[in-house]
């Protein structure tokens, strides 16, 4: 006789907790994709550079890309650190980290100096004026802050490699200090033109709207500000120079750039900010959800970089029109899925049709089977699917813990690990008790042709077929297994047919 195990309320709560933990595990949600964050475009005397924060699982790096004379982009360095902004001055990049500022050689990207940063706000923009390094940022008090320090004079040779590049400590100075109930500063950009220094900042009007302001920076502080854009949602913007004049591009972010989410730009003229112009060429389908954007002027042309979850695109402004954005970097895993999206959709549609036909046909097949002289009710397809989903959550949860402990992040290694763990889990539990946690919860069990639990070899054989198929293509493996069991008289997968096993209800009906 097959012993029936009832699932009480406690076990159901445990299963619900496992589901919650599996879904909430950060490593599972991130998957194998690479995400891009915080792009910074920097020009030197010789080239245009783009720095991008790359996130893949728990790994976080900084990729430096360089544009060549033919307009092609290539990665020239891979750095460590969580930066907030980067600028270039006199042969060096200055990268602002959480607690320090690092100076990098602009050819080798080698660390050639550092300075401490002890403020409780992180710079969002920076510039060098008359030998003084200036950093701007929004503080936790909602104010717009400026920290400045004089750069040491770098002589040729060993002196330029000095570890400390500041001649004095940082001096902080508030440029905007909100009073009680006043709007708070949340984002800052700066622009240095041949004649002026400009500061752009966004004020949060207590969630009513966001306002983009601009003012000229003088020795006495900020001049009279102009409000040049407002938005109800988060206001994203980028600044660049056009014909020696400041230009700002703005929109509501994050957003998919369609008819109701247009990019717009304004160029200062005759000491005024004329009405904005919409950028019609950047409302097309290739631009998915835009998270951040940054602009810079290079070779008399403004370059606008749009950062999405998995791609960076660029559009150029020739003085009259903006070009259609073209991708310059993308996560290869994500891009491969996009390139094959049509085929994936076609396979999914065909699979659903075949599955529906198989379900209809399965209704005409017998629902009971005789095993060793006794009749048993075959487990239905929905019940088997539900049992497998419970087991799948458990396997993925264990795999996430083991992979994080072992430091495994490769998609291939994770897939092999999943198949191996799946094979061991199902084979051991089914050989010992006839069921797994999922099967026990759904009241079904695996039996051999002699009416008892499957032997070790039978359990291994019935599960090896599925594990091998999962290694090659998980979705096709699941669909293929469902197709076979729905079209056999004993509701058997290929592994069941080879091992001579059946999946039946524990409590006969």
LUMDOKE-798083 format. One record per residue (C-alpha): z, x, y; residue number from 1. Coordinates in nm, 2 decimals, padded with zeros to 4 digits, always signed. Layout:
<rs>
R/Z/X/Y/NUM
...
</rs>
This chain:
<rs>
R/+00.00/+00.00/+00.00/1
R/-00.07/+00.11/+00.35/2
R/+00.24/+00.12/+00.57/3
R/+00.21/-00.07/+00.90/4
R/+00.35/+00.10/+01.21/5
R/+00.42/-00.14/+01.50/6
R/+00.39/-00.01/+01.86/7
R/+00.70/-00.11/+02.05/8
R/+00.75/-00.13/+02.43/9
R/+00.89/+00.23/+02.45/10
R/+00.58/+00.38/+02.29/11
R/+00.36/+00.18/+02.52/12
R/+00.54/+00.31/+02.82/13
R/+00.51/+00.66/+02.69/14
R/+00.13/+00.61/+02.65/15
R/+00.11/+00.47/+03.00/16
R/+00.30/+00.77/+03.14/17
R/+00.06/+01.00/+02.95/18
R/-00.24/+00.82/+03.10/19
R/-00.09/+00.85/+03.45/20
R/-00.02/+01.22/+03.41/21
R/-00.37/+01.29/+03.27/22
R/-00.54/+01.11/+03.56/23
R/-00.31/+01.27/+03.81/24
R/-00.34/+01.63/+03.69/25
R/-00.51/+01.82/+03.98/26
R/-00.70/+02.05/+03.75/27
R/-00.87/+01.76/+03.57/28
R/-00.99/+01.59/+03.89/29
R/-01.15/+01.90/+04.03/30
R/-01.36/+01.97/+03.72/31
R/-01.61/+02.25/+03.70/32
R/-01.76/+02.20/+04.04/33
R/-01.74/+02.45/+04.33/34
R/-01.65/+02.30/+04.67/35
R/-01.72/+02.45/+05.02/36
R/-01.48/+02.43/+05.31/37
R/-01.44/+02.56/+05.66/38
R/-01.78/+02.72/+05.74/39
R/-01.79/+02.97/+06.02/40
R/-02.12/+03.10/+06.17/41
R/-02.09/+03.44/+06.34/42
R/-02.36/+03.64/+06.51/43
R/-02.36/+04.02/+06.54/44
R/-02.60/+04.25/+06.72/45
R/-02.82/+04.26/+06.41/46
R/-02.78/+03.95/+06.20/47
R/-02.65/+03.60/+06.16/48
R/-02.36/+03.55/+05.92/49
R/-02.20/+03.25/+05.76/50
R/-01.85/+03.26/+05.61/51
R/-01.76/+02.98/+05.37/52
R/-01.43/+02.90/+05.19/53
R/-01.52/+02.85/+04.82/54
R/-01.28/+02.64/+04.60/55
R/-01.32/+02.62/+04.23/56
R/-01.01/+02.48/+04.05/57
R/-00.72/+02.69/+04.17/58
R/-00.94/+02.98/+04.26/59
R/-01.01/+03.03/+04.64/60
R/-01.24/+03.29/+04.78/61
R/-01.44/+03.36/+05.10/62
R/-01.81/+03.41/+05.06/63
R/-02.00/+03.60/+05.33/64
R/-02.37/+03.52/+05.36/65
R/-02.63/+03.70/+05.58/66
R/-02.97/+03.57/+05.71/67
R/-03.25/+03.82/+05.69/68
R/-03.55/+03.86/+05.91/69
R/-03.75/+03.62/+05.69/70
R/-03.50/+03.34/+05.72/71
R/-03.37/+03.38/+05.37/72
R/-02.99/+03.38/+05.30/73
R/-02.82/+03.61/+05.06/74
R/-02.45/+03.66/+04.97/75
R/-02.33/+04.00/+05.09/76
R/-01.95/+03.99/+05.02/77
R/-01.68/+03.81/+04.83/78
R/-01.34/+03.82/+05.00/79
R/-00.99/+03.70/+04.93/80
R/-00.79/+03.48/+05.17/81
R/-00.74/+03.14/+05.33/82
R/-00.88/+03.19/+05.68/83
R/-00.88/+02.95/+05.98/84
R/-01.15/+03.12/+06.19/85
R/-01.36/+03.44/+06.21/86
R/-01.52/+03.61/+06.51/87
R/-01.72/+03.93/+06.56/88
R/-01.67/+04.20/+06.83/89
R/-01.79/+04.56/+06.87/90
R/-01.88/+04.63/+06.50/91
R/-01.59/+04.44/+06.34/92
R/-01.51/+04.09/+06.21/93
R/-01.17/+03.95/+06.29/94
R/-01.05/+03.71/+06.02/95
R/-00.75/+03.50/+06.11/96
R/-00.53/+03.43/+05.80/97
R/-00.20/+03.24/+05.77/98
R/+00.03/+03.52/+05.87/99
R/-00.20/+03.80/+05.98/100
R/-00.53/+03.89/+06.15/101
R/-00.76/+04.12/+05.94/102
R/-01.02/+04.35/+06.09/103
R/-01.33/+04.40/+05.87/104
R/-01.61/+04.65/+05.90/105
R/-01.93/+04.45/+05.97/106
R/-02.14/+04.65/+05.72/107
R/-01.91/+04.71/+05.42/108
R/-01.67/+04.42/+05.49/109
R/-01.39/+04.66/+05.41/110
R/-01.05/+04.60/+05.55/111
R/-01.00/+04.85/+05.83/112
R/-00.70/+04.70/+06.02/113
R/-00.45/+04.42/+06.05/114
R/-00.21/+04.26/+06.29/115
R/+00.08/+04.01/+06.23/116
R/+00.05/+03.65/+06.33/117
R/+00.39/+03.48/+06.36/118
R/+00.32/+03.15/+06.54/119
R/+00.37/+02.81/+06.36/120
R/+00.01/+02.71/+06.44/121
R/-00.32/+02.85/+06.31/122
R/-00.61/+02.95/+06.53/123
R/-00.91/+02.72/+06.52/124
R/-01.12/+02.92/+06.76/125
R/-01.12/+03.27/+06.91/126
R/-01.31/+03.50/+07.15/127
R/-01.28/+03.84/+07.31/128
R/-01.28/+03.86/+07.69/129
R/-01.25/+04.19/+07.88/130
R/-01.10/+04.37/+07.58/131
R/-00.85/+04.09/+07.51/132
R/-00.84/+03.90/+07.18/133
R/-00.78/+03.53/+07.25/134
R/-00.69/+03.27/+06.98/135
R/-00.69/+02.89/+07.04/136
R/-00.53/+02.62/+06.83/137
R/-00.36/+02.29/+06.81/138
R/+00.02/+02.32/+06.76/139
R/+00.25/+02.10/+06.57/140
R/+00.38/+01.97/+06.90/141
R/+00.03/+01.83/+06.97/142
R/-00.04/+02.09/+07.24/143
R/-00.34/+02.31/+07.30/144
R/-00.21/+02.67/+07.27/145
R/-00.36/+03.01/+07.36/146
R/-00.23/+03.34/+07.22/147
R/-00.38/+03.67/+07.35/148
R/-00.33/+04.04/+07.29/149
R/-00.52/+04.34/+07.42/150
R/-00.74/+04.53/+07.17/151
R/-00.68/+04.90/+07.12/152
R/-00.97/+05.12/+07.24/153
R/-01.16/+05.22/+06.92/154
R/-01.28/+05.58/+06.94/155
R/-01.55/+05.71/+06.71/156
R/-01.43/+05.84/+06.37/157
R/-01.08/+05.81/+06.23/158
R/-00.94/+05.63/+06.53/159
R/-01.16/+05.33/+06.47/160
R/-01.01/+05.30/+06.12/161
R/-00.65/+05.26/+06.26/162
R/-00.45/+05.00/+06.07/163
R/-00.32/+04.84/+06.39/164
R/-00.58/+04.73/+06.64/165
R/-00.36/+04.56/+06.91/166
R/-00.21/+04.76/+07.19/167
R/+00.06/+04.50/+07.26/168
R/+00.22/+04.19/+07.10/169
R/+00.08/+03.84/+07.12/170
R/+00.15/+03.65/+07.44/171
R/+00.15/+03.27/+07.40/172
R/+00.05/+03.03/+07.67/173
R/+00.02/+02.65/+07.65/174
R/-00.31/+02.51/+07.80/175
R/-00.22/+02.15/+07.73/176
R/+00.13/+02.01/+07.67/177
R/+00.15/+01.64/+07.58/178
R/+00.44/+01.44/+07.72/179
R/+00.61/+01.15/+07.54/180
R/+00.34/+00.90/+07.41/181
R/+00.06/+01.12/+07.54/182
R/-00.25/+01.20/+07.32/183
R/-00.21/+01.49/+07.08/184
R/-00.46/+01.78/+07.04/185
R/-00.59/+01.80/+06.68/186
R/-00.90/+02.03/+06.69/187
R/-01.03/+02.31/+06.91/188
R/-01.36/+02.51/+06.96/189
R/-01.46/+02.77/+07.21/190
R/-01.79/+02.89/+07.35/191
R/-01.87/+03.21/+07.54/192
R/-02.18/+03.20/+07.75/193
R/-02.32/+03.46/+07.99/194
R/-02.15/+03.31/+08.29/195
R/-01.86/+03.09/+08.16/196
R/-01.60/+03.04/+07.90/197
R/-01.56/+02.69/+07.76/198
R/-01.29/+02.52/+07.56/199
R/-01.36/+02.20/+07.36/200
R/-01.08/+02.00/+07.21/201
R/-01.02/+01.66/+07.05/202
R/-00.73/+01.44/+07.15/203
R/-00.59/+01.18/+06.92/204
R/-00.50/+00.87/+07.11/205
R/-00.24/+00.76/+06.86/206
R/-00.49/+00.64/+06.61/207
R/-00.67/+00.42/+06.85/208
R/-00.96/+00.66/+06.91/209
R/-01.04/+01.02/+06.93/210
R/-01.17/+01.18/+07.25/211
R/-01.37/+01.51/+07.27/212
R/-01.29/+01.69/+07.60/213
R/-01.44/+02.01/+07.75/214
R/-01.32/+02.23/+08.04/215
R/-01.41/+02.57/+08.17/216
R/-01.15/+02.85/+08.10/217
R/-01.05/+03.05/+08.41/218
R/-00.78/+03.30/+08.48/219
R/-00.55/+03.02/+08.59/220
R/-00.61/+02.81/+08.28/221
R/-00.83/+02.51/+08.21/222
R/-01.04/+02.35/+08.48/223
R/-01.09/+01.98/+08.53/224
R/-01.17/+01.84/+08.18/225
R/-01.46/+01.61/+08.10/226
R/-01.45/+01.35/+07.82/227
R/-01.80/+01.37/+07.65/228
R/-01.75/+01.17/+07.33/229
R/-01.52/+00.92/+07.17/230
R/-01.49/+00.78/+06.82/231
R/-01.26/+00.55/+06.63/232
R/-01.26/+00.77/+06.32/233
R/-01.23/+01.14/+06.28/234
R/-01.45/+01.31/+06.54/235
R/-01.64/+01.61/+06.41/236
R/-01.82/+01.84/+06.65/237
R/-01.99/+02.18/+06.68/238
R/-02.08/+02.39/+06.99/239
R/-02.36/+02.64/+07.07/240
R/-02.55/+02.78/+07.36/241
R/-02.89/+02.66/+07.47/242
R/-03.08/+02.83/+07.75/243
R/-02.75/+02.98/+07.87/244
R/-02.59/+02.63/+07.89/245
R/-02.32/+02.48/+07.66/246
R/-02.44/+02.23/+07.40/247
R/-02.22/+02.01/+07.18/248
R/-02.32/+01.82/+06.86/249
R/-02.09/+01.55/+06.75/250
R/-02.04/+01.25/+06.51/251
R/-01.77/+01.07/+06.31/252
R/-01.68/+01.27/+06.01/253
R/-01.65/+01.26/+05.72/254
R/-01.95/+01.02/+05.69/255
R/-02.28/+00.98/+05.52/256
R/-02.54/+01.03/+05.80/257
R/-02.73/+00.71/+05.81/258
R/-02.83/+00.46/+06.08/259
R/-02.47/+00.38/+06.18/260
R/-02.35/+00.74/+06.16/261
R/-02.59/+00.93/+06.38/262
R/-02.55/+01.28/+06.50/263
R/-02.58/+01.32/+06.88/264
R/-02.59/+01.61/+07.11/265
R/-02.54/+01.68/+07.48/266
R/-02.65/+01.98/+07.69/267
R/-02.47/+02.06/+08.02/268
R/-02.71/+02.06/+08.32/269
R/-02.66/+02.10/+08.69/270
R/-02.28/+02.11/+08.64/271
R/-02.28/+01.77/+08.46/272
R/-02.30/+01.63/+08.11/273
R/-02.61/+01.41/+08.09/274
R/-02.62/+01.11/+07.84/275
R/-02.63/+01.21/+07.47/276
R/-02.94/+01.22/+07.26/277
R/-02.95/+01.12/+06.90/278
R/-03.08/+01.35/+06.63/279
R/-03.31/+01.14/+06.43/280
R/-03.42/+01.41/+06.18/281
R/-03.06/+01.44/+06.04/282
R/-03.02/+01.08/+05.92/283
R/-03.22/+01.13/+05.60/284
R/-03.11/+01.10/+05.24/285
R/-03.08/+01.47/+05.16/286
R/-02.77/+01.49/+05.37/287
R/-02.49/+01.35/+05.16/288
R/-02.13/+01.31/+05.28/289
R/-02.09/+01.56/+05.56/290
R/-01.73/+01.70/+05.58/291
R/-01.76/+01.97/+05.84/292
R/-02.02/+02.12/+06.07/293
R/-02.05/+02.44/+06.28/294
R/-02.32/+02.56/+06.52/295
R/-02.43/+02.90/+06.66/296
R/-02.72/+03.03/+06.86/297
R/-02.94/+03.30/+06.71/298
R/-03.28/+03.43/+06.82/299
R/-03.30/+03.17/+07.10/300
R/-03.25/+02.89/+06.85/301
R/-02.95/+02.67/+06.79/302
R/-02.85/+02.66/+06.42/303
R/-02.65/+02.36/+06.30/304
R/-02.47/+02.40/+05.96/305
R/-02.37/+02.09/+05.77/306
R/-02.10/+02.14/+05.51/307
R/-02.08/+01.87/+05.23/308
R/-01.86/+01.88/+04.92/309
R/-02.10/+02.10/+04.72/310
R/-02.38/+02.22/+04.96/311
R/-02.44/+02.38/+05.29/312
R/-02.75/+02.27/+05.49/313
R/-02.89/+02.41/+05.81/314
R/-03.10/+02.25/+06.09/315
R/-03.26/+02.44/+06.38/316
R/-03.31/+02.32/+06.74/317
R/-03.63/+02.44/+06.92/318
R/-03.54/+02.29/+07.25/319
R/-03.70/+01.95/+07.18/320
R/-03.64/+01.85/+06.82/321
R/-03.41/+01.93/+06.53/322
R/-03.56/+02.03/+06.20/323
R/-03.50/+01.84/+05.88/324
R/-03.19/+02.00/+05.72/325
R/-03.26/+02.24/+05.43/326
R/-03.00/+02.36/+05.18/327
R/-02.91/+02.73/+05.20/328
R/-02.64/+02.73/+04.93/329
R/-02.52/+02.49/+04.66/330
R/-02.29/+02.48/+04.36/331
R/-02.53/+02.55/+04.07/332
R/-02.35/+02.31/+03.83/333
R/-02.36/+02.03/+04.09/334
R/-02.72/+02.10/+04.19/335
R/-02.82/+02.10/+03.83/336
R/-02.68/+01.75/+03.78/337
R/-02.86/+01.63/+04.10/338
R/-03.19/+01.78/+03.98/339
R/-03.16/+01.60/+03.65/340
R/-03.02/+01.28/+03.79/341
R/-03.33/+01.07/+03.71/342
R/-03.32/+01.18/+03.35/343
R/-02.95/+01.11/+03.32/344
R/-03.00/+00.76/+03.46/345
R/-03.29/+00.69/+03.23/346
R/-03.09/+00.81/+02.92/347
R/-02.79/+00.60/+03.03/348
R/-03.01/+00.28/+03.06/349
R/-03.18/+00.34/+02.73/350
R/-02.84/+00.41/+02.56/351
R/-02.69/+00.09/+02.70/352
R/-02.98/-00.12/+02.57/353
R/-02.96/+00.04/+02.23/354
R/-02.58/-00.02/+02.22/355
R/-02.61/-00.39/+02.31/356
R/-02.87/-00.44/+02.04/357
R/-02.65/-00.26/+01.79/358
R/-02.35/-00.48/+01.89/359
R/-02.55/-00.79/+01.84/360
R/-02.68/-00.67/+01.50/361
R/-02.33/-00.57/+01.39/362
R/-02.21/-00.93/+01.41/363
R/-02.42/-01.01/+01.10/364
R/-02.27/-00.73/+00.89/365
R/-01.97/-00.79/+00.66/366
R/-01.63/-00.74/+00.82/367
R/-01.44/-00.66/+00.50/368
R/-01.48/-00.38/+00.25/369
R/-01.34/-00.33/-00.10/370
R/-01.16/+00.00/-00.16/371
R/-01.00/+00.09/-00.49/372
R/-00.99/-00.28/-00.59/373
R/-00.83/-00.40/-00.27/374
R/-01.00/-00.57/+00.03/375
R/-00.95/-00.44/+00.38/376
R/-01.07/-00.56/+00.72/377
R/-01.29/-00.30/+00.89/378
R/-01.17/-00.18/+01.23/379
R/-01.39/-00.33/+01.51/380
R/-01.59/-00.11/+01.74/381
R/-01.39/-00.20/+02.05/382
R/-01.06/-00.12/+01.87/383
R/-01.20/+00.22/+01.76/384
R/-01.32/+00.30/+02.11/385
R/-00.98/+00.21/+02.26/386
R/-00.80/+00.43/+02.00/387
R/-01.03/+00.72/+02.07/388
R/-00.98/+00.68/+02.45/389
R/-00.60/+00.71/+02.40/390
R/-00.65/+01.02/+02.19/391
R/-00.90/+01.16/+02.43/392
R/-00.64/+01.14/+02.72/393
R/-00.39/+01.32/+02.51/394
R/-00.64/+01.60/+02.41/395
R/-00.75/+01.65/+02.77/396
R/-00.39/+01.66/+02.89/397
R/-00.30/+01.93/+02.64/398
R/-00.62/+02.12/+02.72/399
R/-00.54/+02.12/+03.09/400
R/-00.20/+02.26/+03.03/401
R/-00.33/+02.53/+02.79/402
R/-00.62/+02.63/+03.01/403
R/-00.40/+02.66/+03.32/404
R/-00.16/+02.87/+03.12/405
R/-00.44/+03.09/+02.98/406
R/-00.63/+03.10/+03.31/407
R/-00.95/+02.95/+03.16/408
R/-01.19/+02.80/+03.42/409
R/-01.53/+02.85/+03.26/410
R/-01.71/+02.53/+03.18/411
R/-01.83/+02.67/+02.85/412
R/-01.49/+02.79/+02.74/413
R/-01.34/+02.45/+02.83/414
R/-01.60/+02.27/+02.62/415
R/-01.54/+02.49/+02.32/416
R/-01.16/+02.46/+02.36/417
R/-01.20/+02.08/+02.38/418
R/-01.40/+02.06/+02.06/419
R/-01.16/+02.30/+01.87/420
R/-00.85/+02.10/+01.99/421
R/-01.02/+01.77/+01.90/422
R/-01.10/+01.90/+01.55/423
R/-00.75/+02.02/+01.48/424
R/-00.58/+01.71/+01.63/425
R/-00.78/+01.45/+01.43/426
R/-00.79/+01.65/+01.11/427
R/-00.42/+01.73/+01.09/428
R/-00.29/+01.38/+01.18/429
R/-00.54/+01.19/+00.97/430
R/-00.47/+01.41/+00.66/431
R/-00.09/+01.36/+00.70/432
R/-00.06/+01.00/+00.81/433
R/-00.40/+00.85/+00.81/434
R/-00.40/+00.79/+01.18/435
R/-00.36/+00.95/+01.52/436
R/-00.15/+00.83/+01.81/437
R/-00.45/+00.62/+01.94/438
R/-00.52/+00.47/+01.60/439
R/-00.15/+00.39/+01.55/440
R/-00.14/+00.22/+01.89/441
R/-00.44/+00.01/+01.80/442
R/-00.33/-00.07/+01.44/443
R/-00.60/+00.10/+01.25/444
R/-00.60/+00.38/+00.99/445
R/-00.84/+00.61/+00.80/446
R/-00.85/+00.57/+00.42/447
R/-01.05/+00.75/+00.16/448
R/-01.26/+00.59/-00.12/449
R/-00.96/+00.60/-00.35/450
R/-00.75/+00.39/-00.11/451
R/-00.51/+00.66/+00.01/452
R/-00.50/+00.89/+00.31/453
R/-00.80/+01.13/+00.33/454
R/-00.75/+01.47/+00.19/455
R/-00.75/+01.78/+00.41/456
R/-01.11/+01.86/+00.32/457
R/-01.22/+01.49/+00.38/458
R/-01.04/+01.48/+00.72/459
R/-01.19/+01.81/+00.82/460
R/-01.54/+01.70/+00.72/461
R/-01.53/+01.36/+00.90/462
R/-01.41/+01.52/+01.22/463
R/-01.62/+01.85/+01.21/464
R/-01.94/+01.65/+01.26/465
R/-01.81/+01.49/+01.58/466
R/-01.66/+01.82/+01.71/467
R/-01.98/+02.00/+01.65/468
R/-02.18/+01.73/+01.83/469
R/-01.93/+01.72/+02.12/470
R/-01.99/+02.10/+02.17/471
R/-02.36/+02.03/+02.23/472
R/-02.35/+01.71/+02.43/473
R/-02.04/+01.49/+02.46/474
R/-02.20/+01.17/+02.60/475
R/-02.48/+01.18/+02.34/476
R/-02.23/+01.25/+02.06/477
R/-02.02/+00.94/+02.15/478
R/-02.33/+00.72/+02.18/479
R/-02.48/+00.85/+01.86/480
R/-02.15/+00.79/+01.67/481
R/-02.13/+00.44/+01.81/482
R/-02.49/+00.37/+01.71/483
R/-02.44/+00.48/+01.35/484
R/-02.11/+00.29/+01.29/485
R/-02.25/-00.03/+01.44/486
R/-02.55/-00.01/+01.20/487
R/-02.38/+00.07/+00.87/488
R/-02.23/-00.19/+00.63/489
R/-01.89/+00.00/+00.63/490
R/-01.88/+00.06/+01.00/491
R/-01.89/+00.44/+00.93/492
R/-01.98/+00.73/+01.15/493
R/-02.19/+01.01/+01.00/494
R/-01.87/+01.20/+00.93/495
R/-01.73/+00.90/+00.74/496
R/-02.04/+00.86/+00.53/497
R/-02.03/+01.23/+00.43/498
R/-01.65/+01.24/+00.37/499
R/-01.64/+00.89/+00.20/500
R/-01.38/+00.75/+00.44/501
R/-01.34/+00.42/+00.62/502
R/-01.15/+00.31/+00.93/503
R/-00.97/-00.02/+00.86/504
R/-00.70/-00.25/+01.00/505
R/-00.35/-00.14/+00.89/506
R/-00.24/-00.50/+00.87/507
R/-00.49/-00.69/+00.67/508
R/-00.61/-01.02/+00.82/509
</rs>
